[in-house]
Amino acid sequence: MRIAVYVPLLLSLLAPFGARPLSERCDPRLATWLLTASSLVLGTASTISLGLLAVTGLIRIPQLAALGQWSATSAQRDAPAQLSVSVLAGLLLGGAVVTAARLLWRRARTLATAALDAACMPARDGLVVIEDDAPDAYALPGLPGRVVVSTGMLHTLDESEHDILLAHERAHLTAHHYAFVALAQLGAAANPLLRPLATAVTYTIERWADERAATATGDRARVARTVGKAALAAHRTPALARAAAALGIRGGGPRSRGLLTRPGRRNALATAGPVPRRVAALLAPPLGRRPALTAVTVAICAVATVATAEAAHDLHELLLNVGAWK
């Protein structure tokens, strides 16, 4: 336990460095799965590790040790962490639990609101057109979900681009992208070190939807032009779109401007927003599955899981040992 309990925390420090390579070099569908799983697994493992460290501090306290019929003296001698480390772990654990619980509550309310809004919207084939001069389009989850498009966006795009827009937004619904975003953000809520993974997921789901639209239309260049055109036109967010924005299933807005005219330049894309990077990816050949990146990601999740299980087993053995000294 002296080493295993710290492994998930160490991996949480290293994992964010893989977020950009996964999102930029790997097939977006696979990247979304890998990033979401990594955030959830590492967030859970690191939270459990904090709990294990906190318990080793609790059993040092004679009054609490007596409740569990443990020897506080033996616990002080055999515990794998200093009392100060256990106290810090307990504080971090409390913050992680509270933050994750608040996120779950907000997500549940937002999803319920979105489902209610979707159910109340009159739609044809799942499409809702709202009278608004501001160009905007988004997917609204529900049973069933809705694709909401403003008249401003329809006027901005031509007829052929309407099909691309609808294919993109419908991909968000059929692939349940809001669930990936929610799970990735849950892991990041438990462990703030994992926020780059959750941020990457909000990008890869857009790339995933872009690729679905490119497959449906068979013209990657036209999809790239539509993505750039729609992003440049979307200068504000309608009030009804707030639920979709909170669910993380909206594309980039005004801050993505400025680099769309030169998407192929590596030095520009290194600091570019999500939309220029999406356009550049669509103008390039489709990405592969990158077995090496996949293997490394799976290995990290496996190591974190095994280390957490080993640390929990060692704590169990410690409790049995200090109980025998009682």
C-alpha positions as a printed Julia matrix, in Angstrom:
326×3 Matrix{Float64}:
   0.0    0.0     0.0
   2.9    2.34    0.65
   3.43   2.62   -3.12
   0.23   1.32   -4.74
  -2.03   3.86   -3.06
  -0.12   6.72   -4.69
  -0.06   5.25   -8.22
  -3.52   6.59   -9.29
  -2.55  10.03   -8.03
   0.7    9.93   -9.99
  -1.06   8.75  -13.14
  -3.54  11.62  -12.75
  -0.59  13.99  -13.02
   0.66  12.32  -16.21
  -2.61  11.49  -18.0
  -3.48  15.09  -19.07
  -0.35  15.15  -21.25
  -2.0   12.52  -23.44
  -5.24  14.44  -23.96
  -4.03  16.49  -26.94
  -2.33  13.59  -28.78
  -5.42  11.42  -28.41
  -7.8   14.13  -29.56
  -5.62  15.22  -32.52
  -4.13  11.96  -33.79
  -6.74   9.3   -33.08
 -10.1    8.54  -34.68
 -12.51  10.87  -32.8
 -14.97   8.13  -31.89
 -12.25   6.0   -30.33
 -10.61   9.06  -28.77
 -13.88  10.0   -27.09
 -14.23   6.54  -25.58
 -10.61   6.46  -24.41
 -10.64   9.96  -22.92
 -13.96   9.41  -21.17
 -12.88   6.06  -19.75
  -9.55   7.53  -18.6
 -11.22  10.44  -16.83
 -13.77   8.2   -15.13
 -11.32   5.44  -14.14
  -8.59   7.78  -12.89
 -11.12  10.01  -11.12
 -12.61   7.01   -9.33
  -9.23   5.42   -8.55
  -7.73   8.62   -7.17
 -10.8    9.22   -5.02
 -10.56   5.71   -3.59
  -6.86   6.26   -2.93
  -7.64   9.41   -0.97
 -10.21   7.44    1.01
  -7.69   4.71    1.83
  -5.14   7.27    2.98
  -7.76   9.0     5.1
  -8.72   5.72    6.79
  -5.1    5.06    7.81
  -5.23   8.36    9.67
  -8.56   7.66   11.34
  -7.42   4.38   12.88
  -4.59   6.24   14.61
  -7.16   8.02   16.79
  -7.72   5.9    19.94
 -11.44   6.65   20.21
 -12.1    5.65   16.59
  -9.77   2.67   16.82
 -11.76   1.43   19.81
 -14.97   1.49   17.76
 -13.41  -0.87   15.22
 -11.62  -2.92   17.87
  -8.23  -1.95   16.47
  -5.02  -1.13   18.26
  -4.21   2.54   17.8
  -0.6    1.87   18.86
  -0.17  -0.78   16.18
  -1.85   1.46   13.62
   0.6    4.26   14.35
   3.49   1.84   13.88
   2.25   0.03   10.75
   0.31   2.76    8.91
   1.8    3.42    5.45
   1.3    7.21    5.57
   2.08  10.02    7.97
  -0.81  11.52    9.9
  -0.42  14.84    8.05
  -0.76  13.02    4.71
  -3.89  11.25    5.94
  -5.44  14.52    7.11
  -4.69  16.19    3.76
  -6.14  13.18    1.93
  -9.3   13.4     4.04
  -9.75  17.07    3.19
  -9.21  16.42   -0.51
 -11.61  13.48   -0.38
 -14.31  15.65    1.16
 -13.85  18.26   -1.54
 -13.95  15.61   -4.28
 -17.17  14.07   -2.99
 -18.91  17.43   -2.62
 -17.81  18.63   -6.07
 -18.85  15.39   -7.76
 -22.22  15.39   -5.99
 -22.89  18.99   -7.04
 -22.0   18.16  -10.64
 -24.33  15.15  -10.65
 -27.15  17.28   -9.29
 -26.62  20.06  -11.83
 -26.35  17.56  -14.69
 -29.53  15.78  -13.65
 -31.43  19.07  -13.48
 -30.05  20.27  -16.81
 -30.86  16.99  -18.54
 -34.37  16.99  -17.09
 -34.9   20.55  -18.3
 -33.58  19.68  -21.75
 -35.85  16.62  -21.96
 -38.86  18.7   -20.92
 -38.03  21.4   -23.45
 -37.58  18.79  -26.17
 -40.91  17.14  -25.36
 -42.74  20.47  -25.53
 -41.28  21.5   -28.88
 -43.34  20.83  -32.02
 -41.04  19.08  -34.46
 -40.98  17.49  -37.89
 -38.64  14.5   -38.09
 -37.01  15.68  -34.87
 -36.23  19.14  -36.27
 -37.36  22.33  -34.57
 -36.99  25.67  -36.35
 -37.12  28.74  -34.1
 -37.65  32.3   -35.26
 -34.39  33.99  -34.37
 -32.13  36.12  -36.54
 -29.07  34.95  -34.61
 -27.51  31.99  -36.45
 -27.49  29.01  -34.11
 -28.01  25.25  -34.07
 -27.75  22.66  -31.32
 -28.87  19.2   -30.24
 -31.28  19.0   -27.32
 -31.32  15.57  -25.59
 -34.67  14.11  -24.7
 -37.09  11.25  -25.32
 -36.94  11.81  -28.21
 -34.25  14.42  -28.67
 -34.55  17.44  -30.92
 -32.3   19.3   -33.32
 -32.99  23.01  -32.89
 -32.02  25.4   -35.69
 -32.65  29.12  -35.86
 -33.96  30.81  -39.0
 -30.83  32.94  -38.91
 -28.66  29.83  -39.31
 -30.86  28.5   -42.14
 -30.53  31.82  -43.97
 -26.77  31.83  -43.43
 -26.22  28.39  -44.98
 -27.3   27.26  -48.41
 -29.51  24.24  -49.08
 -26.65  21.77  -49.46
 -25.15  22.96  -46.18
 -28.43  22.4   -44.34
 -28.01  18.63  -44.75
 -24.5   18.82  -43.29
 -25.69  20.84  -40.32
 -28.53  18.4   -39.58
 -26.26  15.36  -39.98
 -23.81  16.88  -37.49
 -26.42  17.71  -34.87
 -28.25  14.4   -35.25
 -24.96  12.6   -34.69
 -24.82  14.21  -31.24
 -28.2   12.7   -30.4
 -27.77   9.22  -31.87
 -24.32   8.77  -30.28
 -25.46  10.2   -26.9
 -22.55  12.61  -26.79
 -23.97  14.4   -23.75
 -23.37  11.19  -21.74
 -19.68  11.12  -22.67
 -19.3   14.75  -21.65
 -21.1   14.15  -18.35
 -18.98  11.12  -17.42
 -15.7   12.82  -18.34
 -16.64  15.89  -16.32
 -17.63  13.7   -13.39
 -14.12  12.25  -13.3
 -12.67  15.76  -13.53
 -14.95  16.94  -10.73
 -13.56  14.24   -8.46
  -9.99  15.02   -9.54
  -9.35  18.51  -10.97
  -6.07  17.28  -12.47
  -8.18  15.49  -15.08
  -9.87  18.59  -16.45
  -7.8   18.53  -19.67
  -9.31  15.11  -20.42
 -12.86  16.43  -19.98
 -12.05  19.45  -22.15
 -10.68  17.15  -24.83
 -13.93  15.15  -24.81
 -15.96  18.27  -25.63
 -13.71  18.64  -28.68
 -13.69  15.0   -29.8
 -17.48  14.71  -29.76
 -17.59  17.63  -32.21
 -14.99  15.9   -34.36
 -17.01  12.68  -34.12
 -20.12  14.51  -35.34
 -18.08  16.18  -38.1
 -16.89  12.8   -39.33
 -20.46  11.46  -39.28
 -21.53  14.39  -41.45
 -18.58  13.84  -43.8
 -19.5   10.17  -44.14
 -23.15  11.03  -44.81
 -22.35  13.61  -47.51
 -19.14  12.15  -48.92
 -17.51  15.58  -49.18
 -15.07  16.44  -46.39
 -14.14  19.82  -47.89
 -17.78  20.91  -48.01
 -18.28  19.84  -44.4
 -15.17  21.85  -43.43
 -16.54  24.96  -45.15
 -19.9   24.52  -43.44
 -18.29  24.12  -39.99
 -16.25  27.29  -40.48
 -19.16  29.22  -41.95
 -21.54  28.26  -39.15
 -18.97  29.09  -36.45
 -18.27  32.52  -37.89
 -21.99  33.24  -38.11
 -22.83  32.17  -34.55
 -22.13  35.45  -32.77
 -24.41  34.96  -29.76
 -26.21  32.21  -27.81
 -30.03  32.23  -27.68
 -31.59  31.72  -24.28
 -33.09  28.36  -25.26
 -29.62  27.04  -26.15
 -28.3   27.36  -22.61
 -29.32  23.82  -21.67
 -27.47  22.41  -24.68
 -24.42  24.51  -23.86
 -24.43  23.2   -20.29
 -24.61  19.65  -21.6
 -21.46  20.25  -23.66
 -22.92  19.48  -27.08
 -22.4   22.79  -28.83
 -19.67  23.75  -31.24
 -17.16  26.57  -30.91
 -18.34  30.17  -31.19
 -16.76  33.56  -31.77
 -13.52  32.78  -29.99
 -12.82  30.23  -32.71
 -12.46  32.89  -35.4
  -9.36  34.24  -37.03
  -7.51  31.12  -38.18
 -10.08  29.56  -40.47
  -8.4   30.92  -43.57
  -5.17  29.07  -42.88
  -6.04  25.76  -41.19
  -3.03  23.87  -42.48
  -0.36  25.84  -40.66
   0.99  23.83  -37.75
   2.29  26.84  -35.84
  -1.15  28.49  -36.02
  -3.06  25.34  -35.08
  -0.85  24.73  -32.05
  -2.66  27.57  -30.27
  -5.85  27.61  -32.32
  -9.36  27.19  -30.98
 -11.45  24.06  -31.55
 -13.14  25.15  -34.78
  -9.94  25.84  -36.79
  -8.6   22.48  -35.63
 -11.83  20.77  -36.71
 -11.64  22.44  -40.11
  -8.01  21.38  -40.53
  -8.88  17.8   -39.58
 -11.69  17.7   -42.15
  -9.39  18.99  -44.87
  -6.95  16.17  -44.07
  -7.5   12.42  -44.57
  -9.52  10.62  -41.86
  -7.54   9.65  -38.77
  -6.76   6.04  -37.91
  -7.14   4.17  -34.64
  -3.5    4.53  -33.5
  -2.99   1.18  -31.72
  -0.01   2.5   -29.74
  -1.98   5.37  -28.21
  -4.87   3.01  -27.5
  -2.61   0.48  -25.83
  -0.95   3.11  -23.64
  -4.31   4.52  -22.56
  -5.73   1.09  -21.75
  -2.54   0.24  -19.85
  -2.8    3.4   -17.74
  -6.39   2.61  -16.81
  -5.46  -1.0   -16.03
  -2.5    0.0   -13.84
  -4.64   2.49  -11.93
  -7.33  -0.14  -11.36
  -4.88  -2.84  -10.24
  -2.99  -0.43   -7.96
  -6.23   0.69   -6.31
  -7.31  -2.91   -5.75
  -3.89  -3.75   -4.33
  -3.97  -0.74   -1.98
  -7.46  -1.68   -0.77
  -6.31  -5.25   -0.13
  -3.27  -4.0     1.79
  -5.47  -1.77    3.93
  -7.7   -4.76    4.67
  -4.63  -6.72    5.77
  -3.53  -3.77    7.91
  -6.88  -3.6     9.65
  -6.74  -7.33   10.35
  -3.22  -6.93   11.71
  -3.96  -4.03   14.06
  -7.11  -5.85   15.13
  -5.05  -8.86   16.13
  -2.94  -6.62   18.38
  -5.97  -5.34   20.21
